[in-house]
Amino acid sequence: MMFETTQEVLDRVPFSSPTMYRLIQQGQFPRPIKIGRRSYWRPEEVNAALQAFADARK
């Protein structure tokens, strides 16, 4: 299974790091998987969140 780093996720999303973490706290963006001190995301979860944002704008 492939994971994305924080920077890889931030390169794909249309918002800043503080906004991403605020959305995580609000339950509107997937929580990262912590491995050691680093955070990783499952690409399919990020894709689903981005699709949900797009659908909400319609």
Residue frames relative to the residue before (quaternion, step in Angstrom):
aa qw qx qy qz dx dy dz
M 1.0000 0.0000 0.0000 0.0000 0.00 0.00 0.00
M 0.3055 -0.7545 0.5588 0.1585 3.53 -0.91 0.97
F 0.1547 -0.7642 0.6204 0.0846 3.52 -1.14 0.71
E 0.3288 -0.7154 0.5768 0.2175 3.55 -1.25 0.45
T 0.4413 -0.6730 0.5281 0.2709 3.54 -1.09 0.75
T 0.6994 -0.4386 0.3446 0.4469 3.55 -1.29 0.18
Q 0.6819 0.4894 -0.3008 0.4528 3.59 0.84 -0.93
E 0.6344 0.5229 -0.3375 0.4586 3.59 0.98 -0.73
V 0.6445 0.4989 -0.3199 0.4832 3.59 1.01 -0.77
L 0.6717 0.5028 -0.3033 0.4518 3.59 0.87 -0.92
D 0.6128 0.5405 -0.3487 0.4590 3.60 1.13 -0.56
R 0.7216 0.4486 -0.2358 0.4717 3.61 1.17 -0.55
V 0.7094 0.4543 -0.2714 0.4655 3.60 1.07 -0.58
P 0.4622 -0.7121 0.4596 0.2607 3.60 -1.09 0.65
F 0.6779 0.4385 -0.3161 0.4982 3.59 1.05 0.66
S 0.6244 -0.5777 0.4022 0.3385 3.53 -1.34 0.32
S 0.7032 -0.4529 0.3525 0.4196 3.53 -1.33 0.18
P 0.6709 0.4804 -0.3324 0.4568 3.66 0.79 -0.84
T 0.6420 0.5138 -0.3262 0.4663 3.58 1.02 -0.76
M 0.6298 0.5345 -0.3372 0.4515 3.57 0.97 -0.83
Y 0.6988 0.4583 -0.2849 0.4696 3.60 0.85 -0.89
R 0.5993 0.5311 -0.3630 0.4764 3.60 1.13 -0.54
L 0.6487 0.5056 -0.3141 0.4742 3.60 1.00 -0.82
I 0.6029 0.5379 -0.3547 0.4705 3.60 1.07 -0.66
Q 0.6708 0.5021 -0.2962 0.4585 3.58 0.89 -0.93
Q 0.6960 0.4558 -0.2602 0.4901 3.58 1.12 -0.69
G 0.5047 -0.6753 0.4075 0.3509 3.58 1.28 -0.05
Q 0.5443 0.6399 -0.3844 0.3828 3.59 1.23 0.33
F 0.7377 0.2459 -0.1760 0.6036 3.59 1.29 0.00
P 0.5690 -0.6360 0.3862 0.3501 3.60 -0.95 0.77
R 0.4760 -0.6474 0.5180 0.2933 3.53 -1.15 0.71
P 0.4734 -0.6688 0.4845 0.3063 3.57 -1.06 0.66
I 0.4218 -0.6187 0.5883 0.3054 3.48 -1.38 0.24
K 0.2477 -0.7770 0.5615 0.1404 3.57 -0.72 1.03
I 0.0097 0.7481 -0.6629 0.0292 3.54 -0.90 1.03
G 0.7798 -0.0463 -0.0336 0.6235 3.51 -0.20 1.30
R 0.7747 -0.2850 0.2404 0.5107 3.55 -0.79 -1.04
R 0.6259 0.5752 -0.3208 0.4177 3.55 1.25 -0.25
S 0.3139 -0.7243 0.5873 0.1786 3.51 -1.28 0.58
Y 0.0376 -0.7838 0.6198 -0.0087 3.53 -1.03 0.88
W 0.2130 -0.7699 0.5910 0.1121 3.54 -1.18 0.66
R 0.4385 -0.6309 0.5642 0.3023 3.52 -1.26 0.54
P 0.4869 -0.6953 0.4362 0.2988 3.62 -0.65 1.03
E 0.6476 0.5266 -0.3399 0.4334 3.60 0.97 -0.76
E 0.6341 0.5124 -0.3374 0.4706 3.62 1.09 -0.59
V 0.6301 0.5102 -0.3277 0.4850 3.59 1.04 -0.77
N 0.6415 0.5252 -0.3221 0.4570 3.59 0.94 -0.88
A 0.6557 0.5117 -0.3089 0.4614 3.59 0.94 -0.88
A 0.6520 0.5053 -0.3166 0.4684 3.60 0.96 -0.81
L 0.6555 0.5012 -0.3128 0.4704 3.58 0.94 -0.85
Q 0.6388 0.5126 -0.3251 0.4728 3.59 1.02 -0.76
A 0.6378 0.5240 -0.3264 0.4605 3.59 1.00 -0.80
F 0.6308 0.5110 -0.3338 0.4791 3.62 1.02 -0.75
A 0.6583 0.5054 -0.3075 0.4655 3.59 0.94 -0.88
D 0.6592 0.5063 -0.3085 0.4626 3.59 0.93 -0.86
A 0.6490 0.5258 -0.3183 0.4483 3.59 1.02 -0.77
R 0.6592 0.5169 -0.3089 0.4504 3.59 1.14 -0.53
K 0.5787 0.6055 -0.3715 0.4005 3.61 1.23 -0.31
